[in-house]
Amino acid sequence: MARTWSGEIPPEWGLSPDSVAVRQTGGGAVLHGLDLCLSLFFSRASFPPGSRNWSRFYENLHSAFAEFLLWCGHPTRMQSRCSPLPPCGGTAKTDHANLCFREPVRGDLMMGEAKVLGGALSIGRKGILYQGSLKVPEKRPDVLSGLFEEWYCSMGRERIDRALLMEAEQIGTFGTVCQD
């Protein structure tokens, strides 16, 4: 669901180590620009015993976000596989503000060929932390934040809870499922 990063900042990025924060979910090098960053925490008690197919949960959760984007008038599709890694060398000097959105992985949301939602899961004893980034062309992060809050309060909580319910139903039907 994510790519790893060595933790060394390439000199051509022009960033000091003090300007970089490490997310609890880890993952790849994520440089944020005009995107909405969000975090959701799910208590372990929300999941049925034996829940371990986190890639499926990631996709179910992103399906809820796809409903949000459709509600905003932006139809999306889910990325079905990882994109090839970009070639080493000269490409590192391209648009760093969009680095998070250059490499879609399975379960990310796409509008056309552009990645608009990606995230990462951190699985702990007490719960699951989801941290994601949403970037929709022509929508500022503050506008997206307001729209997300409105959607979440009116119907989104139910849609996100459904991602948990889908996991419970799939476990009940198929027994304990290990991660892909």
Secondary structure as GFF3:
##gff-version 3
##sequence-region A 1 180
A	DSSP	three_ten_helix	11	13	.	.	.	ID=ss1
A	DSSP	three_ten_helix	17	19	.	.	.	ID=ss2
A	DSSP	beta_strand	36	43	.	.	.	ID=ss3
A	DSSP	three_ten_helix	44	46	.	.	.	ID=ss4
A	DSSP	alpha_helix	54	71	.	.	.	ID=ss5
A	DSSP	beta_strand	77	78	.	.	.	ID=ss6
A	DSSP	three_ten_helix	90	93	.	.	.	ID=ss7
A	DSSP	three_ten_helix	96	101	.	.	.	ID=ss8
A	DSSP	beta_strand	109	111	.	.	.	ID=ss9
A	DSSP	beta_strand	114	123	.	.	.	ID=ss10
A	DSSP	beta_strand	127	134	.	.	.	ID=ss11
A	DSSP	alpha_helix	141	151	.	.	.	ID=ss12
A	DSSP	pi_helix	152	156	.	.	.	ID=ss13
A	DSSP	alpha_helix	157	174	.	.	.	ID=ss14
###
